[in-house]
Amino acid sequence: MINPGSAPLDDTSEELAAANVEVLLAAARERGAVLGEPVRDPAADRDGRYGWDLPAADGTVVRLLMPGVELTRIRDDISAQAPCLYLNGGAWWWPDAVGLLASRVRWGSAPGAQ
């Protein structure tokens, strides 16, 4: 079964995605994430999601693809149709993405990745 939240998005904008990145980072930092300033990478854009690299305190970089839609669609919608964010290639809903960014354990998108 394909996750409907990972489908390509229409009618998106980089401005909405940038605003969403700021809210995501604030939420992750509130939970203890130590992240540097996001670095925009237009070459990573795809399917209505806009790419950023998020430098972490341990020297790793997390690749984020943020949907360019209204914040309420990705943060407040708890249905399977809510657009997913991508972290290091894996599709995640908002609360999971915040938790992963705040995690002290290194993670990856592949099963068993550390």
DSSP file (Angstrom, degrees, kcal/mol; ACC not computed):
  #  RESIDUE AA STRUCTURE BP1 BP2  ACC     N-H-->O    O-->H-N    N-H-->O    O-->H-N    TCO  KAPPA ALPHA  PHI   PSI    X-CA   Y-CA   Z-CA
    1    1 A M              0   0    0      0, 0.0     2,-0.4     0, 0.0     0, 0.0   0.000 360.0 360.0 360.0 134.4    0.0    0.0    0.0
    2    2 A I        -     0   0    0      1,-0.0     5,-0.1     2,-0.0     3,-0.0  -0.716 360.0-118.2 -88.5 135.5    1.3    3.4   -0.9
    3    3 A N    >   -     0   0    0     -2,-0.4     3,-1.9     1,-0.2     4,-0.2  -0.619  17.2-149.1 -71.8 117.7    1.1    6.1    1.7
    4    4 A P  G >  S+     0   0    0      0, 0.0     3,-1.2     0, 0.0    -1,-0.2   0.772  93.6  65.7 -62.8 -23.3   -1.2    8.8    0.3
    5    5 A G  G 3  S+     0   0    0     75,-0.7    79,-3.1     1,-0.2    76,-0.1   0.630  95.2  58.0 -71.6 -12.6    0.8   11.5    2.3
    6    6 A S  G <  S+     0   0    0     -3,-1.9    -1,-0.2    77,-0.2     3,-0.1   0.409  81.0 116.8 -96.8   2.2    3.8   10.8    0.1
    7    7 A A  S <  S-     0   0    0     -3,-1.2    77,-0.1    -4,-0.2     0, 0.0  -0.276  79.4 -86.5 -67.2 154.0    2.1   11.6   -3.2
    8    8 A P        -     0   0    0      0, 0.0     2,-0.4     0, 0.0    40,-0.2  -0.270  46.8-134.0 -57.6 149.5    3.3   14.5   -5.3
    9    9 A L        -     0   0    0     38,-2.0     2,-0.2    -3,-0.1     3,-0.2  -0.863  12.7-154.2-112.5 142.6    1.7   17.9   -4.4
   10   10 A D  S    S+     0   0    0     -2,-0.4     0, 0.0     1,-0.2     0, 0.0  -0.678  71.5  28.3-105.1 164.7    0.2   20.5   -6.6
   11   11 A D  S    S+     0   0    0     -2,-0.2     2,-0.2     1,-0.2    -1,-0.2   0.918  82.9 151.4  52.8  53.9   -0.1   24.3   -6.0
   12   12 A T        -     0   0    0     -3,-0.2     2,-0.3    57,-0.1    57,-0.2  -0.679  29.2-155.5-109.1 165.6    2.9   24.6   -3.7
   13   13 A S     >  -     0   0    0     55,-1.6     4,-2.0    -2,-0.2     5,-0.1  -1.000  24.4-135.1-143.6 146.4    5.2   27.5   -3.0
   14   14 A E  H  > S+     0   0    0     -2,-0.3     4,-2.7     1,-0.2     5,-0.2   0.850 107.1  59.6 -63.0 -34.6    8.8   27.9   -1.8
   15   15 A E  H  > S+     0   0    0      2,-0.2     4,-2.0     1,-0.2    -1,-0.2   0.915 106.3  45.8 -63.3 -43.5    7.6   30.7    0.5
   16   16 A L  H  > S+     0   0    0     52,-0.2     4,-2.3     2,-0.2    -1,-0.2   0.917 112.8  51.1 -64.8 -41.7    5.2   28.4    2.4
   17   17 A A  H  X S+     0   0    0     -4,-2.0     4,-2.2     1,-0.2    -2,-0.2   0.915 108.9  51.0 -61.1 -43.0    7.8   25.7    2.6
   18   18 A A  H  X S+     0   0    0     -4,-2.7     4,-1.7     1,-0.2    -1,-0.2   0.908 110.5  48.5 -62.4 -42.1   10.3   28.2    4.1
   19   19 A A  H  X S+     0   0    0     -4,-2.0     4,-1.6     1,-0.2    -1,-0.2   0.895 110.8  51.8 -64.2 -39.0    7.8   29.3    6.7
   20   20 A N  H  X S+     0   0    0     -4,-2.3     4,-2.7     1,-0.2    -2,-0.2   0.872 104.5  56.5 -65.2 -37.3    7.1   25.7    7.6
   21   21 A V  H  X S+     0   0    0     -4,-2.2     4,-2.8     1,-0.2     5,-0.2   0.923 105.7  51.2 -60.0 -44.2   10.8   24.9    8.0
   22   22 A E  H  X S+     0   0    0     -4,-1.7     4,-2.0     1,-0.2    -1,-0.2   0.902 111.9  46.2 -61.1 -41.4   11.1   27.7   10.6
   23   23 A V  H  X S+     0   0    0     -4,-1.6     4,-2.2     2,-0.2    -1,-0.2   0.903 112.6  50.7 -68.3 -41.1    8.1   26.3   12.6
   24   24 A L  H  X S+     0   0    0     -4,-2.7     4,-2.5     2,-0.2    -2,-0.2   0.936 111.1  47.8 -60.9 -47.2    9.5   22.7   12.3
   25   25 A L  H  X S+     0   0    0     -4,-2.8     4,-2.8     1,-0.2     5,-0.2   0.889 110.6  51.8 -64.0 -38.9   12.9   23.8   13.6
   26   26 A A  H  X S+     0   0    0     -4,-2.0     4,-2.1    -5,-0.2    -1,-0.2   0.916 111.2  47.9 -62.6 -42.2   11.4   25.7   16.5
   27   27 A A  H  X S+     0   0    0     -4,-2.2     4,-0.9     2,-0.2    -2,-0.2   0.905 114.1  46.2 -64.9 -41.9    9.3   22.7   17.5
   28   28 A A  H  <>S+     0   0    0     -4,-2.5     5,-2.6     1,-0.2     3,-0.4   0.901 112.6  49.7 -68.1 -40.8   12.4   20.4   17.3
   29   29 A R  H ><5S+     0   0    0     -4,-2.8     3,-1.7     1,-0.2    -1,-0.2   0.861 104.4  58.9 -66.2 -34.8   14.6   22.8   19.2
   30   30 A E  H 3<5S+     0   0    0     -4,-2.1    -1,-0.2     1,-0.3    -2,-0.2   0.808 106.5  49.6 -61.9 -28.6   11.8   23.1   21.9
   31   31 A R  T 3<5S-     0   0    0     -4,-0.9    -1,-0.3    -3,-0.4    -2,-0.2   0.290 134.8 -87.8 -93.8   9.0   12.3   19.4   22.3
   32   32 A G  T < 5S+     0   0    0     -3,-1.7    -3,-0.2     1,-0.3    -2,-0.1   0.457  72.9 151.7 105.8   1.5   16.0   19.6   22.6
   33   33 A A      < -     0   0    0     -5,-2.6     2,-0.7    -6,-0.1    -1,-0.3  -0.422  33.8-151.6 -66.4 139.2   17.3   19.4   19.0
   34   34 A V        +     0   0    0     67,-0.3    23,-1.8    -2,-0.1     2,-0.4  -0.893  33.4 157.6-113.2  98.6   20.6   21.3   18.4
   35   35 A L  B     -A   56   0A   0     -2,-0.7    21,-0.2    21,-0.2    19,-0.0  -0.936  33.0-136.7-126.3 143.4   20.4   22.3   14.8
   36   36 A G        -     0   0    0     19,-3.5    -1,-0.1    -2,-0.4    21,-0.1  -0.055  52.1 -58.6 -79.8-169.0   22.2   25.0   12.8
   37   37 A E        -     0   0    0      1,-0.1    -1,-0.2    17,-0.1    16,-0.1  -0.529  61.5-107.3 -75.0 138.8   20.6   27.3   10.3
   38   38 A P        -     0   0    0      0, 0.0     2,-0.5     0, 0.0    16,-0.2  -0.371  26.0-146.0 -67.0 144.6   18.9   25.5    7.4
   39   39 A V  E     -B   53   0B   0     14,-2.5    14,-2.6    -2,-0.1     2,-0.2  -0.962  16.5-129.7-115.1 118.1   20.7   25.7    4.0
   40   40 A R  E     -B   52   0B   0     -2,-0.5    12,-0.3    12,-0.2    11,-0.0  -0.446  22.8-174.9 -69.9 134.6   18.4   25.9    1.0
   41   41 A D    >   -     0   0    0     10,-2.5     3,-2.1    -2,-0.2    10,-0.4  -0.785   8.0-177.1-131.7  88.8   19.2   23.4   -1.8
   42   42 A P  G >  S+     0   0    0      0, 0.0     3,-1.4     0, 0.0    -1,-0.1   0.756  79.7  70.3 -58.4 -25.3   16.9   23.9   -4.8
   43   43 A A  G 3  S+     0   0    0      1,-0.3     7,-0.0     8,-0.1    -2,-0.0   0.726  94.9  56.0 -64.6 -19.9   18.5   20.9   -6.6
   44   44 A A  G <  S+     0   0    0     -3,-2.1    -1,-0.3     7,-0.1     8,-0.1   0.572  80.0 121.1 -87.8  -9.8   16.8   18.7   -4.1
   45   45 A D    <   +     0   0    0     -3,-1.4     2,-0.3    -4,-0.3     5,-0.2  -0.229  32.9 151.2 -57.9 138.0   13.3   20.0   -4.9
   46   46 A R  B >   +C   49   0B   0      3,-2.1     3,-1.8     0, 0.0    -2,-0.0  -0.927  52.2   4.9-165.6 146.5   10.7   17.4   -6.1
   47   47 A D  T 3  S-     0   0    0     -2,-0.3   -38,-2.0     1,-0.3     3,-0.1   0.778 128.5 -49.4  55.2  35.4    7.0   16.7   -6.1
   48   48 A G  T 3  S+     0   0    0      1,-0.3    20,-2.2   -40,-0.2     2,-0.4   0.637 115.0 114.7  80.2  13.4    6.0   20.0   -4.5
   49   49 A R  E <   -CD  46  67B   0     -3,-1.8    -3,-2.1    18,-0.2     2,-0.4  -0.928  56.8-142.2-118.1 144.3    8.6   19.6   -1.7
   50   50 A Y  E     - D   0  66B   0     16,-2.7    16,-2.7    -2,-0.4     2,-0.3  -0.884  17.5-122.5-116.0 136.6   11.5   22.0   -1.2
   51   51 A G  E     + D   0  65B   0     -2,-0.4   -10,-2.5   -10,-0.4     2,-0.3  -0.552  31.7 163.8 -90.2 138.4   15.0   20.9   -0.1
   52   52 A W  E     -BD  40  64B   0     12,-2.6    12,-3.2    -2,-0.3     2,-0.5  -0.978  29.0-136.9-138.7 151.2   17.0   22.1    2.8
   53   53 A D  E     -BD  39  63B   0    -14,-2.6   -14,-2.5    -2,-0.3    10,-0.2  -0.950  17.3-157.6-105.6 131.1   20.1   20.7    4.6
   54   54 A L  E     - D   0  62B   0      8,-3.2     8,-2.6    -2,-0.5     2,-0.3  -0.914   8.8-146.2-111.9 106.4   19.9   20.9    8.3
   55   55 A P  E     - D   0  61B   0      0, 0.0   -19,-3.5     0, 0.0     6,-0.2  -0.556  15.4-152.2 -73.8 130.8   23.3   20.8   10.1
   56   56 A A  B >   -A   35   0A   0      4,-3.2     3,-1.9    -2,-0.3   -21,-0.2  -0.627  26.2-110.0-100.0 161.5   23.2   19.0   13.4
   57   57 A A  T 3  S+     0   0    0    -23,-1.8   -22,-0.1     1,-0.3    -1,-0.1   0.766 115.5  60.7 -61.7 -27.3   25.5   19.6   16.4
   58   58 A D  T 3  S-     0   0    0    -24,-0.2    -1,-0.3     2,-0.1     3,-0.1   0.398 122.1-102.4 -84.8   5.7   27.3   16.3   15.9
   59   59 A G  S <  S+     0   0    0     -3,-1.9    -2,-0.1     1,-0.4     2,-0.1   0.305  83.2 123.9  94.3  -9.5   28.4   17.3   12.4
   60   60 A T        -     0   0    0     -5,-0.1    -4,-3.2     1,-0.0     2,-0.4  -0.406  52.4-139.3 -79.3 163.1   25.9   15.3   10.5
   61   61 A V  E     -D   55   0B   0     -6,-0.2     2,-0.5    -2,-0.1    -8,-0.0  -0.991   6.7-151.5-125.4 129.9   23.5   16.9    8.0
   62   62 A V  E     -D   54   0B   0     -8,-2.6    -8,-3.2    -2,-0.4     2,-0.6  -0.881  12.8-139.4-101.0 127.9   19.9   16.0    7.7
   63   63 A R  E     -D   53   0B   0     -2,-0.5    25,-2.7   -10,-0.2     2,-0.4  -0.781  23.1-168.4 -87.0 123.8   18.3   16.4    4.2
   64   64 A L  E     -DE  52  87B   0    -12,-3.2   -12,-2.6    -2,-0.6     2,-0.6  -0.948  16.4-167.5-115.4 131.0   14.8   17.8    4.6
   65   65 A L  E     -DE  51  86B   0     21,-2.3    21,-2.0    -2,-0.4   -14,-0.2  -0.966  18.7-165.0-113.6 111.5   12.1   18.1    1.8
   66   66 A M  E     -D   50   0B   0    -16,-2.7   -16,-2.7    -2,-0.6    19,-0.1  -0.829  20.6-118.9-102.7 127.9    9.4   20.3    3.1
   67   67 A P  E     -D   49   0B   0      0, 0.0     2,-1.0     0, 0.0   -18,-0.2  -0.390  17.0-135.9 -61.5 138.5    6.0   20.5    1.5
   68   68 A G        +     0   0    0    -20,-2.2   -55,-1.6    -2,-0.1     2,-0.2  -0.380  68.4 106.6 -92.8  55.4    5.2   24.0    0.2
   69   69 A V  S    S-     0   0    0     -2,-1.0   -49,-0.1   -57,-0.2     5,-0.1  -0.720  82.6 -61.6-124.9 174.0    1.6   23.9    1.5
   70   70 A E    >>  -     0   0    0     -2,-0.2     3,-1.3     1,-0.1     4,-0.8  -0.298  47.7-122.8 -59.0 140.1   -0.3   25.6    4.4
   71   71 A L  H >> S+     0   0    0      1,-0.3     4,-2.9     2,-0.2     3,-0.9   0.857 108.6  61.6 -53.5 -41.3    1.2   24.6    7.8
   72   72 A T  H 3>>S+     0   0    0      1,-0.3     4,-1.0     2,-0.2     5,-1.0   0.817  97.7  59.2 -60.5 -29.4   -2.2   23.3    9.0
   73   73 A R  H <45S+     0   0    0     -3,-1.3    -1,-0.3     3,-0.2    -2,-0.2   0.835 118.0  28.7 -68.5 -31.3   -2.2   20.7    6.3
   74   74 A I  H <<5S+     0   0    0     -3,-0.9    20,-0.8    -4,-0.8    -2,-0.2   0.747 130.5  34.1-101.6 -26.5    1.1   19.1    7.4
   75   75 A R  H  <5S+     0   0    0     -4,-2.9    -3,-0.2    19,-0.1    -2,-0.1   0.855 126.3  30.6 -94.9 -39.8    1.1   19.9   11.2
   76   76 A D  T  <5S+     0   0    0     -4,-1.0     2,-0.6    -5,-0.5    -3,-0.2   0.654  92.8  92.8-101.6 -17.7   -2.6   19.7   12.2
   77   77 A D      < -     0   0    0     -5,-1.0     5,-0.0     1,-0.1    -4,-0.0  -0.683  47.8-175.8 -80.7 120.2   -4.1   17.1    9.8
   78   78 A I        +     0   0    0     -2,-0.6    -1,-0.1    15,-0.1     2,-0.1   0.246  48.3 106.4-101.6  13.4   -3.9   13.7   11.5
   79   79 A S  S >  S-     0   0    0      1,-0.1     3,-1.4   -74,-0.0    -2,-0.0  -0.428  85.0-109.9 -86.0 166.0   -5.2   11.7    8.5
   80   80 A A  T 3  S+     0   0    0      1,-0.3   -75,-0.7    -2,-0.1    -1,-0.1   0.656 115.2  66.9 -68.1 -14.5   -3.2    9.5    6.2
   81   81 A Q  T 3  S+     0   0    0    -77,-0.1    -1,-0.3   -76,-0.1     3,-0.1   0.568  70.5 116.9 -83.5  -8.5   -3.7   12.2    3.5
   82   82 A A  S <  S-     0   0    0     -3,-1.4    -8,-0.1     1,-0.1     2,-0.1  -0.389  79.3-104.9 -59.5 130.7   -1.6   14.8    5.3
   83   83 A P        -     0   0    0      0, 0.0    11,-0.3     0, 0.0   -77,-0.2  -0.352  37.7-132.3 -60.8 133.5    1.5   15.6    3.2
   84   84 A C        -     0   0    0    -79,-3.1     2,-0.3   -77,-0.1     9,-0.2  -0.521   5.5-135.2 -84.8 152.3    4.6   14.0    4.5
   85   85 A L  E     - F   0  92B   0      7,-3.1     7,-3.2    -2,-0.2     2,-0.5  -0.691  21.0-131.5 -91.8 157.2    8.0   15.6    5.1
   86   86 A Y  E     -EF  65  91B   0    -21,-2.0   -21,-2.3    -2,-0.3     2,-0.5  -0.969  21.2-175.7-114.3 128.0   11.0   13.8    3.9
   87   87 A L  E >  S-EF  64  90B   0      3,-2.4     3,-2.2    -2,-0.5   -23,-0.2  -0.987  77.9 -21.2-119.6 119.7   14.0   13.4    6.2
   88   88 A N  T 3  S-     0   0    0    -25,-2.7    21,-0.4    -2,-0.5    -1,-0.1   0.838 129.7 -49.6  49.1  38.2   17.1   11.7    4.7
   89   89 A G  T 3  S+     0   0    0    -26,-0.3     2,-0.4     1,-0.3    -1,-0.3   0.297 114.1 113.3  91.1 -10.0   14.8   10.1    2.1
   90   90 A G  E <   -F   87   0B   0     -3,-2.2    -3,-2.4    20,-0.0     2,-0.4  -0.781  65.9-124.6 -99.3 141.5   12.2    8.7    4.4
   91   91 A A  E     +F   86   0B   0     -2,-0.4     2,-0.3    -5,-0.2    -5,-0.2  -0.703  37.5 171.4 -85.8 128.9    8.6   10.0    4.5
   92   92 A W  E     -F   85   0B   0     -7,-3.2    -7,-3.1    -2,-0.4     2,-0.2  -0.988  31.1-123.9-138.3 144.7    7.4   11.2    7.9
   93   93 A W    >>  -     0   0    0     -2,-0.3     4,-2.4    -9,-0.2     3,-0.6  -0.502  44.7 -94.8 -80.4 161.8    4.4   13.0    9.3
   94   94 A W  H 3> S+     0   0    0    -20,-0.8     4,-2.5   -11,-0.3     5,-0.2   0.857 120.7  47.4 -46.3 -57.1    5.0   16.2   11.3
   95   95 A P  H 3> S+     0   0    0      0, 0.0     4,-2.1     0, 0.0    -1,-0.2   0.876 114.6  48.0 -60.8 -35.0    5.1   14.8   14.8
   96   96 A D  H <> S+     0   0    0     -3,-0.6     4,-2.5     2,-0.2    -2,-0.2   0.893 110.3  51.6 -69.3 -39.3    7.4   12.0   13.8
   97   97 A A  H  X S+     0   0    0     -4,-2.4     4,-2.4     2,-0.2     5,-0.2   0.911 109.8  49.6 -63.5 -42.3    9.7   14.4   12.0
   98   98 A V  H  X S+     0   0    0     -4,-2.5     4,-1.8    -5,-0.2    -2,-0.2   0.943 112.3  48.4 -60.3 -47.3    9.9   16.7   15.1
   99   99 A G  H  X S+     0   0    0     -4,-2.1     4,-0.9    -5,-0.2    -2,-0.2   0.887 111.0  49.7 -61.5 -40.8   10.7   13.6   17.3
  100  100 A L  H >< S+     0   0    0     -4,-2.5     3,-0.6     1,-0.2    -1,-0.2   0.914 110.4  49.5 -65.8 -42.4   13.4   12.4   14.9
  101  101 A L  H 3< S+     0   0    0     -4,-2.4   -67,-0.3     1,-0.2    -1,-0.2   0.844 114.5  46.0 -65.1 -31.5   15.1   15.8   14.7
  102  102 A A  H 3< S+     0   0    0     -4,-1.8    -1,-0.2    -5,-0.2    -2,-0.2   0.599  88.6 113.7 -85.5 -11.7   15.1   16.0   18.5
  103  103 A S    <<  -     0   0    0     -4,-0.9     4,-0.1    -3,-0.6    -3,-0.0  -0.320  58.0-152.1 -65.7 139.0   16.3   12.4   19.1
  104  104 A R  S    S+     0   0    0      2,-0.1     2,-0.4   -71,-0.1    -1,-0.1   0.616  78.0  84.9 -82.6 -13.1   19.7   12.0   20.6
  105  105 A V  S    S-     0   0    0     -5,-0.0     2,-0.2     1,-0.0    -2,-0.1  -0.756  87.6-119.6 -89.7 132.0   20.1    8.7   18.8
  106  106 A R        -     0   0    0     -2,-0.4     2,-0.3     8,-0.1    -2,-0.1  -0.483  40.5-179.1 -69.4 141.9   21.4    8.9   15.2
  107  107 A W        -     0   0    0     -2,-0.2     2,-0.3    -4,-0.1     7,-0.2  -0.877  16.2-163.8-138.5 165.3   18.9    7.5   12.8
  108  108 A G        -     0   0    0      5,-0.5     4,-0.1    -2,-0.3     5,-0.1  -0.860  34.8-109.6-141.6 177.3   18.5    6.9    9.1
  109  109 A S  S    S+     0   0    0    -21,-0.4   -18,-0.1    -2,-0.3   -20,-0.1   0.676  92.5  83.4 -87.3 -17.0   15.6    6.2    6.8
  110  110 A A  S >  S-     0   0    0      1,-0.1     3,-2.4   -20,-0.1    -2,-0.2  -0.638  95.3 -94.9 -87.6 143.9   16.6    2.6    6.1
  111  111 A P  T 3  S+     0   0    0      0, 0.0    -1,-0.1     0, 0.0     3,-0.1  -0.318 112.4  13.4 -55.0 132.2   15.6   -0.2    8.5
  112  112 A G  T 3  S+     0   0    0      1,-0.3     2,-0.1    -4,-0.1    -3,-0.1   0.411  92.5 142.8  82.1  -2.5   18.4   -0.8   11.0
  113  113 A A    <         0   0    0     -3,-2.4    -5,-0.5     1,-0.1    -1,-0.3  -0.406 360.0 360.0 -70.7 148.2   20.3    2.4   10.0
  114  114 A Q              0   0    0     -7,-0.2    -1,-0.1    -3,-0.1    -8,-0.1   0.356 360.0 360.0-120.6 360.0   22.0    4.2   12.9
